[in-house]
Every structure is written in C-alpha cells, then in structure tokens.
C-alpha cells in the first residue's frame, strides 16, 4: 500500500481537486484507493456525496481505540473509498498531541488497511501542523500543487527546508496547478519552476471552468467531462506520480 | 448478508436470487418502487479467468473480463467477498498478469498466480441491467444487477440458466442493501448460494477450484496391493492427461513441470510394483514412461535456466546483464526449439496411443493375469517395505559421498532421493500426516541441496555450449567476459552446495529420524 498526500503549506492551490481526480485515475489504473479527507472543511467528502460525520469525532479517531476503517464509506466508484472529514478534525492536532507517540498513533490508523487498499490518497489541510508532520512521517510521497506565483514558489522552498533534515522524508512531487496559459506571467512562472526544481512533474493542470464544476457535479472531472483536456491532464499527472512511487 | 471480517467498514457478499423469467418485471418494479433506478438492458459478454489450478478461486477472488460496449472496450475486474474491487482497462484477453500494465493490479495478480497463466474458465453472454439506489444526497447506497437470457459459450452448454439478481451493498451503507434484499425476499423469490458466476459454474459443471495434481489418493493399508497401485497409477495418469495439452500449447511452464513430475512418479511407482503388476505390463510401461520423461528433459532444463536467469545475473556486476543479452537470446531460441521438439513428440501417434492404451488398461477390471506374487498382499505391508528399501538406498549412497566424489554419483543420489520422495508422496495417505510431513521436510532439505548442485552443473555445461557457439558467431569481448563471470558464479554455487552437503545429509540421516521412519512404517505394516 502506497500513501500519497496532496499537500501545500499554502491554501487554495487545488489540493482537494487534485486528490479527488488522482483517486479516480489511480482506480482507473487498477488500484484500490482510499481517499482520506483530512481537511476539516470536508470538500472531498462533499464532492463524494458522503455526509461529513466522524463517529466520536477527531477525539475518538486519535484515541488509543480509534479506527479509520470504521469511518470508511464507498464512493460511487466501487474502487474508491473515502474516509470522510468533519469539522471536528480542526482539533485533530490537540487530540494527537495527547497521544504518547502522535506520529506513530497516526500511522497506526492506516496499518490495518494495508491489505485492503493499494493506494491511500490523503487530502491535507494547509499549513505545517502536528497532523501534517504525521503525514510527512507516514507518506511515501507528497504531491504539491504549485500555483504560478512567486509566493507559491517560496512556500515550496519552505517545505523543502522543513523536510531536509528529517529521517526518511517522503518524495516531494510538485506540479503546476491552476495555470492560465493565456497569461504570460503564468507561463513564465511554470518555465522557471520546471528549471529550478528538478523534481517538478511535467504535467500542468490548467485553471478551467471544467474543474470548477466539480463542486456542482460532485465527482472527478473524468466522470462528467472525460474528454476534457484537464481530465486527460489528470491521467498524465497520475502516470507521472505512479512512475516515481512504483519505479 | 454474510459479513466478512474486514478492516474496511462494511463490504459484504452480494446476495443472489434466482428468478422465474415471468417474475422478472415484478421484481424490477418492486425495486424501482423502493428507489432503484435501472439502466436499460444491454448485451454483455463476460469471461471468467483463473489459473489452471484455481489459485484465484482459492484466494477468494473472481477475475472477470467484460466487454464494456459494442466498440469492444475491455475491462478486467478483480473482486471477491470482503474485498474492494479493482478494475483495469485492457486491449485483449491477458494470457498472464505480465500482459497487464505495470501497477498494483498486476502486482497483486502476480503474487497470487505465480508462474501460472490466466486461462478462460467460463464465458457467458447475457442481457444485463444495472440498477442503483441513491439517497437524498444523490449518493449510491445499494446496487443491483439483473442477468437474463444467459448463454454459456465456454464450456458450451445447453443447460437452461436461470435469471439472476445480485444485490450488492455499498461499504458504509449496509442497511440499504439489506432493505432491498428483504423487499425481494418478500416477493417469494428464491435466494441462492454464492454469486452469479458460482451459480453458472455449477450449472455448467465447471469446477472453479481448478485442477489439483495431488499425487496422494485415499488408500486402505489392508486392501490388496494391486488395487492400491492401480489407484495411484490412475491418479497419476489423470494428472498426465490434464497437463498434456497445456504442455503442447505452452500455456505456462508449470504444465511441463507437472507433466514431467507425473511421468517420473509413474515410473517410480511402476518400479516399486515389482511382483504386483504383470511383468509384461510393468516393464513395457516403465520403458515408455522413461522415454516420455526423457523427452521432457531438455525443454524443462531450459525453462528452469530462464526462470532462474535473474537470480544468476542480478548479483553480477552492473553492465554484465546487458552483456549477457546474447546468451539469454540464444537460450530462448534453444527453448523454443526444445519445446517444438517436445510438442511434436507429444502429438505423435506413438505417444498419444500409448497414453490412451495405458488409461484404458487402468480402467479395466483387475484380471487374473495381474495376480502376481505380491498382488494380494496388504497394501500397507508392501509399501512399507518398498519405502524402507528406497530409504536404505539413499542412506547407503549418501554415506559414500565425499568432497571428491564425481558429480555423477551425486546426481545418482539425487535421483534416488527423488524416487524415495515420490513413493512417500504417492502412497502418502497410508502414512500418518504429521510424521509424513516431517520426513518429507527433512528429505526436501536434502533434495534442495542436491538440486542446487545439479542445476549449477547442468547450467554450467549448457553455458559452455552456448559460449562456444557465440564465440564462433563472433560475440563481443564484453559478452565473452560476462559469460566467464556467470560461469564463475555457477561454479561457486556448485561448490557451495557441495560444501554444504555433509551437513544437510547428517541432518537428514539422524538416529531419531531413522527411528521415526521405522515407527511410521511399522504402523502401516503391523
């Protein structure tokens, strides 16, 4: 089972849309997928039409008897399951802190699922928190959407600095997200990032109305616009990631 | 619904109903009233795949290839009770997991199927209607699949197949499917055991468990020896016949392996049948089985070489593997030729007539001419004697092996050890399970050592032939140097195995082991 998290220090960069579309593409490529919505906003949960409800909330989940399996729901794609978020996850850091070994406690939530899924995609909330540090300690790869702006590039550097001295850090796989190719500045930023960051994935995800419709269509782009360029781009993005995670 | 232990919230086995064709509309209407929305019926073609020996079935999995639409798009689905289903698009029926795209689907299948090929077990065409029930959020919370007008294409069957309805729960929403099941049950519709595929397999007489080539058959130690020997030989003949065509078609390397083992086992059992079967039958058959087993040798040796190629080559220095590419290509060409020769031999009238005649002879009642000196002896007594004798041969021959003993002598011991193992396995049902297993494990440890030595010998000899041929064909210096490195590695394996032999043999031939075997054999030959 490989654990891949969509993560960024910065908010509003397309983490959730990336996670939902990659979950679909991983399933199309033959994987049994668990999409774990760790963002208290519960956007991935909403898109999957699952009710945002964690029995016992974050307190029970982070407690010694917490089980992620009990919370899991199937999505409309039989190969994609979802561990939903609810608003109680905003306190997950506090509850994890109460555990003797918070990062270990977090990893233990996934251990019983090793044989049930091939891929776990974690949709993280922004920022560096104890929860995100636990994700860093557990995940094989962090997929980092980078919007074409100087600020975004800076947050990527901050993440690299943060992970640099950690033992066994995850692969960091940044890619250009929400790109408007009509804007010269966007094109320049993407070119600069690709040159400056060797791990930068080649696939670019455009900022299009098709992606925005995910909120109303409540599903991955490929489910309602399978021929859209961005649907094909997500397929390529998953192939880029899979080639690095399963070399 | 049966709940399977699972780390995932709820994934339950689908509930299957069989429906009278005239009640079909009523069932659909009732589920529609409950909230299900059914898609229009569409023609569907499903091929169920498994290995020859049913490894997927035994792992609780079902591998289906579905034609998605008229365009011929194909999708492979791996599902099972309590298992999250996985799917992957394919362009053609895969012959092995290696034909699938690299990824988790392929890796999972490879772990289960090992060296075995995927083979169509059953193919059906049907009119399929999929239905889904959504909650207020528009989320699917239960599914239903109706199959009507089903015909089996493989195996071709004229059996009338019932209309089936499967209700699937959706993980995390078990109550909805339960309500649907209760609704259908309330209509008086019959539930059936297992899923639709299992129902059709039963109707078509397909054994989803696949072919099991166990050499052991249930034997009565008090029964006349001739009966027991013929039962064992008939079971081996069944394995030979089952693997014959797969070997010719080269479905996977295990067909030849199993055929070869069954031929050798047969020869060993015939050898032990002295005084039990008439000499004209026994001697003639022994010679012919020896001939057949001999035919399988070159192709199997080359198969093993190629299967072990990575083990040989990976530990060598980087770059050596690519320099050895011409060697591998030549071995592959030789493998193709060896299999072609074997195929021709197996297709020959001589081979098929012999196997046909042997099978007929085994099915005939035991005649007076079969009443040899020991034919009426109790099975247990005779088998105990023959096993004890073969054991003594192995001990005697093994005790004579020294570091300088020629390789032929070691090979002779390997063959003796194999014969002993075959006897213990073929007549295994006479022996107590636990002591038989312990004995076989000890013997196997010795055989592994002898096998490593022999494989290295055979492969080194083959490599010398290949080196000569490639040298004459003007192979590069890099290739010739790489061959030297590989030969060195094989030599090391040979020497390591030889150095380890004394220890392995001592572990096999302990006083306690001899006593245990004696006690075991005494139990069946009081």
Interface residues (C-beta under 8 A of the other chain):
Chain A: X27 X28 X29 X30 X31 X32 X48 X49 X50 X51 X69 X70 X71 X72 X73 X74 X76 X78 X79 X81 X112 X113 X115 X116 X117 X118 X119 X218 X242 X246
Chain B: X6 X7 X8 X9 X11 X83 X84 X85 X86 X87 X88 X89 X100 X101 X102 X103 X104 X105 X106 X108 X137 X138 X139 X140 X170 X171 X172 X173
